[in-house]
């Protein structure tokens, strides 16, 4: 099994190095199962040192000239060689526990896609109300990975 982690990034030089360190550490959840992983950063026409910092962190870097998140995700996915795709924002810091939960869901064969609940290091202002509300809605609607009722199955590629 191989997991491709795709990180779309536009002018994320302040966050990308830390994010990639956290992603690499979290992939231990996959390697403990004997799974391989790769990290692909799609530089979405950044004007800063995002791509340089991603390369320095040993990520594969691809380039998308049109500033559009869906195009960046698709460009990263087109470079992926894994059986499953995981999309992580460039300013996010996934944990080993999150990737372990993801691995359980993949192994169950119950899900084709999903999402995760949101947790902020420091919620401020309106985010203090919005984030918990969003998490409740995403669980009720089964948008979060491993939610009850998630029944679609199958890997990325046949």
QUIWOLIN-V965621 format. One record per residue. N is the residue number from 1. RES is the residue in three letters. PHI is phi as a letter, one per 40 degrees, with the letter a starting at -180 (none if undefined). OMEGA is omega in whole degrees, 0 to 359 (none if undefined). NEAR is the number of other ideal C-beta (glycine too) atoms within 10 Angstrom. Layout:
N	RES	PHI	OMEGA	NEAR
N	RES	PHI	OMEGA	NEAR
This chain:
1	UNK	none	176	15
2	UNK	b	180	14
3	UNK	b	175	25
4	UNK	b	179	22
5	UNK	b	184	26
6	UNK	b	183	25
7	UNK	b	175	28
8	UNK	c	186	25
9	UNK	a	173	28
10	UNK	b	178	18
11	UNK	f	183	17
12	UNK	b	185	24
13	UNK	d	179	17
14	UNK	c	188	13
15	UNK	b	193	17
16	UNK	c	182	27
17	UNK	c	179	16
18	UNK	c	179	15
19	UNK	d	181	25
20	UNK	c	175	24
21	UNK	c	180	12
22	UNK	c	179	17
23	UNK	c	179	23
24	UNK	d	179	15
25	UNK	c	181	14
26	UNK	c	180	22
27	UNK	c	173	21
28	UNK	d	177	13
29	UNK	c	178	22
30	UNK	c	183	24
31	UNK	c	177	12
32	UNK	c	177	12
33	UNK	c	183	14
34	UNK	g	179	7
35	UNK	c	174	19
36	UNK	c	174	14
37	UNK	a	174	21
38	UNK	b	178	16
39	UNK	b	180	23
40	UNK	b	175	23
41	UNK	b	173	32
42	UNK	b	175	29
43	UNK	c	185	27
44	UNK	c	176	26
45	UNK	g	180	16
46	UNK	c	176	21
47	UNK	b	179	8
48	UNK	b	185	15
49	UNK	c	180	16
50	UNK	d	183	25
51	UNK	c	180	21
52	UNK	c	180	14
53	UNK	c	178	23
54	UNK	c	177	28
55	UNK	c	179	14
56	UNK	c	179	12
57	UNK	c	178	18
58	UNK	g	173	9
59	UNK	c	170	22
60	UNK	c	182	17
61	UNK	b	173	20
62	UNK	b	186	20
63	UNK	b	173	13
64	UNK	b	186	22
65	UNK	c	182	10
66	UNK	c	180	10
67	UNK	c	179	12
68	UNK	a	186	15
69	UNK	d	181	14
70	UNK	c	178	10
71	UNK	c	178	16
72	UNK	c	178	26
73	UNK	c	180	18
74	UNK	c	178	14
75	UNK	c	177	21
76	UNK	c	180	27
77	UNK	c	181	18
78	UNK	c	178	12
79	UNK	c	185	15
80	UNK	c	177	21
81	UNK	b	183	11
82	UNK	c	176	22
83	UNK	c	181	15
84	UNK	b	177	21
85	UNK	b	175	18
86	UNK	b	180	24
87	UNK	b	181	17
88	UNK	b	177	22
89	UNK	c	185	14
90	UNK	c	177	26
91	UNK	b	180	13
92	UNK	b	184	17
93	UNK	b	182	18
94	UNK	c	181	20
95	UNK	b	175	13
96	UNK	c	180	15
97	UNK	c	178	10
98	UNK	c	180	20
99	UNK	c	175	25
100	UNK	c	176	16
101	UNK	c	178	16
102	UNK	c	179	22
103	UNK	c	177	18
104	UNK	c	180	14
105	UNK	c	178	16
106	UNK	c	182	23
107	UNK	c	181	11
108	UNK	c	182	11
109	UNK	g	183	10
110	UNK	c	189	15
111	UNK	b	172	18
112	UNK	b	181	14
113	UNK	a	179	12
114	UNK	i	179	18
115	UNK	a	179	13
116	UNK	b	175	18
117	UNK	c	184	16
118	UNK	b	174	15
119	UNK	b	180	13
120	UNK	b	177	10
121	UNK	c	180	5
122	UNK	a	177	6
123	UNK	c	180	14
124	UNK	b	175	7
125	UNK	f	185	7
126	UNK	c	181	8
127	UNK	c	178	13
128	UNK	c	178	11
129	UNK	c	188	10
130	UNK	c	185	13
131	UNK	c	177	15
132	UNK	c	179	14
133	UNK	c	178	9
134	UNK	d	180	14
135	UNK	c	178	16
136	UNK	c	180	11
137	UNK	c	182	11
138	UNK	c	176	18
139	UNK	c	180	14
140	UNK	c	180	12
141	UNK	c	180	11
142	UNK	g	176	16
143	UNK	c	182	17
144	UNK	c	182	18
145	UNK	d	177	20
146	UNK	g	180	17
147	UNK	c	176	17
148	UNK	d	179	8
149	UNK	g	177	8
150	UNK	c	187	18
151	UNK	b	180	9
152	UNK	c	184	9
153	UNK	b	171	10
154	UNK	h	178	10
155	UNK	c	180	13
156	UNK	c	184	15
157	UNK	b	177	10
158	UNK	c	none	4
